[in-house]
Amino acid sequence: MLSEAVSCNKILEKLGGGNKGVVHKADDTGRKRTVALNFLLASAGAS
């Protein structure tokens, strides 16, 4: 998913991941700042 856009955010790199999701470093192109995006895995909410 490197260098893809999500809404007004351009994903730069993967920062980490675990059992519940993945965190990516991204540029917020609208506000011109660096942000962290947390994506939850579909299986994280299953019980």
C-alpha positions, 0 to 999 in steps of 0.5 A, spaced: 500 500 500 506 504 499 505 511 495 497 510 495 492 515 497 487 515 502 482 521 502 487 527 502 492 523 505 498 520 501 501 514 505 509 514 505 511 508 509 508 502 514 510 504 521 508 498 524 502 492 525 499 487 530 494 483 531 488 488 531 491 493 525 497 497 521 499 504 522 502 508 516 506 514 516 502 519 511 502 526 508 495 530 509 495 534 503 490 538 505 493 541 511 500 540 509 503 536 515 505 529 517 500 524 520 499 517 522 493 513 519 491 506 523 487 501 519 484 496 523 483 489 520 477 486 519 478 480 523 479 485 529 472 486 531 470 479 530 469 475 537 
